[in-house]
Every structure is written in C-alpha cells, then in structure tokens.
Amino acid sequence: MASAIAFSCLGWAFDLFDLFILLYVAPTLGKVFFDSSRQMSSLVGVYAAFAATLLMRPVGGYLFGRYADRNGRKRAMAMAAIGVGVATALMGTIPTIETIGIAAPMIFIALRLIQGVFMGGMVASTHTVGTESIAAKWRGLASGIISGGGSGLGKLLASLVFLLVTWIFPGHAFQVWGWRFMFFSGLLSALLGLLVFTELEESPMWSELQKGKIGAAAVQKPALPSLIQGGFLGAVIISIFLTMAGGGLSYLTSGYLPTFMRLINHVPPKKLGVILSLSAISVIVFSVFAGYITDIIGRKTGVILYGLLSLIAIPTLYLRLAHATAVIDIGVLSILLSGAGAMCYAPLLIILNERFPTELRSSGTAISWNIGFALGGSMPIVVSFVSKVASDPPLSLAVSTATLSAMYLLAVHFTPETRGHMHY
C-alpha cells in the first residue's frame, strides 16, 4: 500500500517536474526559441508550446488508459515515465532560433506534443494504482498526497534544480547553457520508469478483476465506447469542467508565479528559487490537508469550501502581490497563493476515481483529467495574450482566477457526493 502511494506520488511529481521546468525558464525560452522583440508576445509563444503538451494529454490518456485497464497500471506507468523523461531531455539539445531559424520552435513544439502523449499516460496509471491500493477511509488523504503532494514535490524538485543550475550557470551563462541542463534533468523521470517496472506491485483491485473474481470480462470492452454505453458520459463531462477549473487555478497560481515574480516583482533568480521552493512545500502541506479533510466532512462539502476560499483569496492575494516590494512580503503572498490554488486541485483525483468502476477507472479518470487540464492549462496563454504590456497580468489574473473559482463551484453543484463510492 505505502509503496504504491509513494510510486504514484513520485510518478505525478516527475510529470509535474517536467512541466514546471518549462514554466521556470519561460522568459529565457521566449528569447531562445521565439521572436523576443516583444516580451509578452514571446511569452505567448512559450505558453502555447506548454499548451501543446496539455492538448496531447487526452490522446495519451485515452491510449494509455485503455492499455492500463487491459494490461495493468504498472506497465502503463513505466512506459509513460520513460517516454516523458526522454522527450524532456531531448528539448535541451535543440539549437536556438538564431541558429536554425523557424525550425527551432517547430522542433520544440513537436517534442512538446510527443511529451504530452506520455504525460497523459502518467495520469492513467499514477492516478489509479495508489488509490486502488489503500483503505477507503484514507482515500482522500491519498488523493492529497498523490495529486497535490506530488505536484508540490514536482515543483520543489524543479525549484531545487533551478537553484542549482542558476548557481552553476549564473547570469548570461544560464541563457546559453543553464536552460539546457534544466531539460536534461528530465531524465530522472526515465529512471523512475525503470524503478516502477522492477519494484512496483500491481494494483490489487485490478489484479482481482483479472482473476475473474469480479467481472473480468468487462475489461475486454473498448474503453471509450464502454464509458458511453455504461452511462458515464455525464460523469465525464462534469468531471472535465471540474478538472478544468481546479487545474486552471493551480496553473494560474503555482504555474504562473515564476513568471509573475520575474516580470512584476523583479525578483532575482536565487531569491526566486528560494521562494518557489517554499511555495512548493506550501502546496504539499495544503494539498495533503485538503485531501484528508474530505475523508472527514465528505468530498462535496470539502470542495465547496475550497472553491469559496479560492473565489475570495486568490484574486485578493494577486492584487496585493502586484504592489509588494519587500522580499519577505513577496514570499509570504506567493506561499499563500500556491496553497490556496492547491486546495481545489488536491481532492480531484479521488473524486474522479470514485465516479468510475475498476474496469473503466484508468480510462475514465485519464480522459476526464487530461481534457480538463488541457483546457485549464491554456489559462496562462489567455492571461499573457490579454496582457498587452508586462504590467497588465495582475488584473488579468484576478479576473481569470475569480472566473475559474465560480466555474469550479458550478461544476461541484452538479457533482454528487462520492466518498465511499469507489467500487469494482
């Protein structure tokens, strides 16, 4: 049980680690791969490449979800982790736009698309094997550990790598070599895949299904038609909207803060790395707490409270952060923003898991999660696009996060209580 949760958490951590690498070096990549004559336009290009990964995640979720439901969570996780790591590392080998022109962003986006397929596959396995291996009374806690805790751990690892790389390659050297080594560190995901393949035990619920004890024949049905024919289309649609809003809030807090603090607060790289590391710890703490509370008061009540908190707190904190000048103030506000964004996000994993039976759980969860996050992950592009100059993001973020919080609460209204409903 503990090993399954640990591997699931690490799998999701390395998935998010590879995403955060891009977010942490977004301003640099805007100069390396895109036309840097207009700062916000080049950022739009970087975030478009980020969204390209998210847009391919539903494809990977569907393909790997079917594979995981038929052949096991363990094999799917190992294949996906290795694919993510190799694709990420290859991004560090691409020549710059000054060297090969338009081919640079084209190759970069192509690798982001390939990476997205494997990242979608990570969801299909990491988001099921852990919760299927733990007692029902702890599944909310497991959700917080795997999704929110894994996200925070991924951000923390990315922050520590960012600190190390900026120390080894200071100033202009980071623009030349540092960002490449950030991508090379993605090979850690490939190492995790090898460990999963050799050490992780298969999900007990899936294994029981295969032994014929609980309707194993159902696993032979095609995944997507089964979701529709089994009456789960409505659950998938609501889950997509819920995940879009919760994921969007996460990306517009933890995901956008590195760019915000560099453009608006002008935080130096080393101090930025420290603040981001502390913010990552905040994500872990708030996520585990938020997941555990839903074990006590119920999933629906918990996420309603988290949605209301986000509606009030996140826009307010961003508007205050825009005017903060002292490093301590910037740090505190960033930590609170990261924690608030994580609370809506942390329980999503178990809510999705509890809406689908075992023979469809990887498929249903992966499809809902990946489509929702593809849409939610486009929010940084929207903010960058509507922000004509570098001073515009604070108001854009306040409006966007308030809108997403309202959408989250609306989706929660149509989501039934799922606590205790996870079944074969």
N, C-alpha and C positions, 0 to 999 in steps of 0.2 A: 504493500500500500504506500509506504513512505517513498520507496524508490520510484514508483510510478508518478507520484505527485512531483517529486524532485526532477525527474526527467522531463515531465510535461512543462514544469516551470522553466527549466533551462532551455527547452526547445522554443518556447514562446519568447524567452529572454533574448536568445540569439536571433530570432526572427525580428524582434523589435530593435535589437542592437544594429542589425544591418540597415534598417530603415533610419534610425537615428543618426547613423554615420553621415548619411546624405544631408539630414537637417542641420547637423552641426557644422558642416562645411559648405552650406548653401551659398553664402556670399562669395566664397572662393570659387566654387564651381560655376557661378554666374559669369566669372571672368575667364575661366579655363575653357568652358565648352560653349559659351553663348556670347553674343554681342554685348559688351559691357559698357557701351556708350551711354545707355540709360539704365540706371541701377535697378529700378523697380521692374523694368521690362525683362532684364536678365534673370531676376528672381522668379518672375512668372515662368520663364523657360525651365529653370531648375525644378520648381514645384510641379510643372507639367510632366517632367520626367519622373518625379515622385509619384504623381497620379497614374502614370503609365503602369507602374508596378501594381498599384492598387486595382486598376482596371482589369489586369490579367488575373488577379487573385480569384475571382469567381470561376474562371476556367480551370485553374489549378484545384480549387475547392471541389468542383464537380468531378474532375478526373480522379483526383486522389481520394475524394470522399467515396466514390464507387469502389475504388481499389481497397480502401481501408475497411469498408463494410463487407467486402468479399474475401479479402486476403489478410486482414488484421491491421490493427493500429500500429504495431511495432515496425513492420516493413515499410508502411507509408511514411512514418516519421523519419526513419533512417534515410530513405531515398530523398525526401524533401530537404532534410538538413544538409546533406552533401551538396545537392543542387544549389541551394541558397548560398552556401559558402563559396563554391567555385565561381558562380556568377558574380558575386560581390567582389571577389579578389580580381577578377578579370577587368573590372571597371578601373582599377588602379593602373592598368597597362595602356590605356587609351591615350594617344597623342592629343595635344591641345588643338583648339580651333586655329591658332596661329600657325600650326604645323601642317595640318591636313584640311583646314577649312571646314566646310559644312559636314564633311564625313565624321568629324569628331562628335557633334551632338547626335548624329544619326546612329553611330555605333553605341554611344552611351544609352540612348533611349531603347535600342534593340536589346541590350543586355538587361535594362530595367524590365522590359517586357518578359524576357525569359525568367528573370529572378522572380517576377510576380507569380508565374505559374507554380514555381516551387514553394513560394511563401503561402500561396493558397493551400498547398498540400500540407504545410505545417499545421494549419488550423484543423484540418480533417483528422489529425492524429493527436496533437497535443491537447486539443480541447475536448477529447473524449476519454483517452486512456486513464487520465488522472481521476476524473470524477467517477468513472465506472469502477474504480478500484478502492473507493472509500465508503465508509458507512453513511447512510442517508443523513444523519444528524449533523455531519460535518461538511456537507457538500457546498454550502455557501462559503464556508471558510476556504475550502479547496479552490473554489472559483476565484476568490480574492487572491490566494497565493499564486495560482497558475496565471490568470489573465492580468490582474493588476500588479501582483508581486513580480510576475515575470516581466511585465512591461517596465516596471521600475528598475528591476535588476538589469534589463537590457539597456535602459537609459544610463544607469550608473556605470555599467561596463563601458558604454560609449563615451561617457564623461571622463572616466579614468584614462581611456585610450587617448582621448582628445588632449587631456592634460599632459600625458607622457609625450605624445607626438609634438605638441607645441613647445615642449621643453627641449626636445631633441632637435626640432627644426623651427627655431624662432624666427619671427619677422618674415622677411621675403623668402626664406628657405621653405616655409610652410606652403607658400604659393607655388613653389617649384616641385618639392618632393613630399612635404608633410601630408597633403591630402591623399596622395597615392598610398602611403602606408596606412592611413585610416581605412581604406578599402581592402588592403592586403590582410588586415586583421580579421576580415570576414571569414577567413579560413578556419577560425575557431568553430564556426557552425558545421563545417565539414567534419571536424574532429568529433563533435558531438554526435553526428550521424553514425560514425563508426562505433562509438561507445554504446549508442542505443541498440545498434544491430547485434552487438555481442553481449550486452549486460541486461537490457530491459526485458522483463517478463510481459507476456501478452495480457491484454485486458481480460479479467476473469469473466465479465458479463459476455463479452464477445466469444470467449472460449467455450462457455457453457452453451451458447447458441449453436456453435459449430458441432458440438457433441450430440445435437439432436434432442436436448432436454427441453428446449423452449422454442419450438417452431423454426428449426434451422432452415427449412425450405424457403422461408421468406427472404433469406439473404440472397437467393438466386435471382430475384426480380430486379430488373433495371432500376437504378436508384431514383432518377428524376421522375419517370412515369409513376413509380410507386408513391412518391410524395404527393403527386396529384391524385392518383387513383385512391390512395389511402385517406384522402380528406385533409391533407396537411397543407394545401395551398394557402389557405387563410393564415395559418400559423407562420408560414414562410414570409408572407407579405408583411405582416405586423412585425415579425422579428427583424426584417430588413430595415424598416423605419426606425425601430427601437435602436438597432445597432448603428445605423447611420447617425442618429442624434448623439448617442453616447460616444461613439468613435470620433465624431466631429468635435465634440467637446474636449476629448483627450488630445487630438491633434492640434486644436487651437490653444491649448494650454502648454502641455509638455512639449509638443511638437513645434509650436511657433515661438516659444520663449527664447531659444537661442538666437534666432534672427531678430526678434523684438529687442532684446537687450543689447545687441550689437548696433542696430540701426537707431534706436530711440535713446537708450541709456548710455551708449558708447562704452560698454564695459570691456576692459582689456581681456585678452584671451585667457590668461592664467586665472584671473578672478572669475571670469565667466565659467571656466571649468569647475572651480570650487562650488559656485552657486548651483550649477547644473547637477553636480554630484549630490549636494544636499537636497535638491529638489527631487532627485531620483529616489532618495531614501524616503522622502515625504510620500511619494507615490506608493511605495511598498507598504508603508505604515497605514496610510489612509485606505488603501485597497483591501488589505487583509482585514482591517476593522469593518469596512463597509460590507464585505462578503460575509463575515461572521455574524453581523447584526441581522442579516436576512435569515439566518438559521433560527434566530430567536423571535423576531417580530413578523417574519414572512417576507417573501420576495417582493410582493406588490407594495406593501406598506413601506418597506425599506427604500425602494427605488422612487416612490413618490416623494419621500422626504429628501432624497438626494437630488431629484430634479428641481424641487423648490429651492434648495440651497444653492444650486448652480445658477438658477434664474436670477437670484439676488446678488450672490457673492462674486461670480466671475466677471461680469461687466464692471462692477464697482472696483474690484481689485486691479483690473487692467487700466482703468482711467486714473487710478492713484499711481500705478507703476509708471505711467507716462510722465509724471511730474516728479518722480523720485530721483534724487541726485546722490545721496549717500549710499555707499555700497551695502551697508547693513540693511537699509530700508529696501533696496532693490532685492536683496537676498530673501528677506522675510516675505515680501509680497510674492516673489517667484515661488517660494516654497508653498505658500498658501494656495496660489493658483494651481500648481501642479497637483496638490492634494485634492482640491475641490473638483478638478477635472477628472481625477481618477475614481471618485466615488460613484459617479453614474456609470462608469465603464466596468468596474470590478465585478458586479453581480451578473453581467450579461451572459457570461459563459454558462453558468448553471441554469439560468432561465431558459436559454436555448436548448441545452441538453435535456432539460426536463419536459420539453414540449414534443420530443420525438422518441419513438421506441428504438431499442438497440439495433435492429436490423437496418434502420434508416438514420441513426443518430449522427454518424460522421457526415453523411451526405446532407442531411437537413441543417445541421449546425454550420458546416463549412459553406454551403450555398448562402444561407442567411447572413452569416458573419462577413463573408468576403464581399458580397454585393453591398451590404450596408457600409462596410469600411471603405470600399471603393468610392462610394458617394460621400461619406463623411470625410475621407481623406482629400477630397477636392476642395474642402473649405479653405486651406491655406492659399490655394490658387485664387479663389474668389477674393479673399482679403487683399492679396498682393495686386490683383487686377484692378479692383476698385480704388486702391490707394495710389493716387497719381504721383504723389511725392512721398519721400521717406517719413514725413511727419504725420501722415494720414492713418496708419494702422491702428492706433489706439481706439478711435471712434468706430472704425470698421469692425474691430474685434469685439467691442462692447455690443454692437448691434447684432453681429453674427452669433455670438455665444448666447445672447438672450433669445434669439430666434430658435436656435437649436434646443435650448432648455425647454421652451414651450412645446416644440415638436416632440421632445422626449416624454413630457408629461402626457401629451395626447396619445402617443403610442402605448404608454403604460396603462392608460384608461381602457384600452381595448385588449390588454394582455391579462389573462386570468392568473389567479394565484397558482404557482407551480410547485411550491415547496412540498416535498413528499410524493410527487407525481412521476418521478423518474422510474421507468419500468422496462421490462424486457420487450 
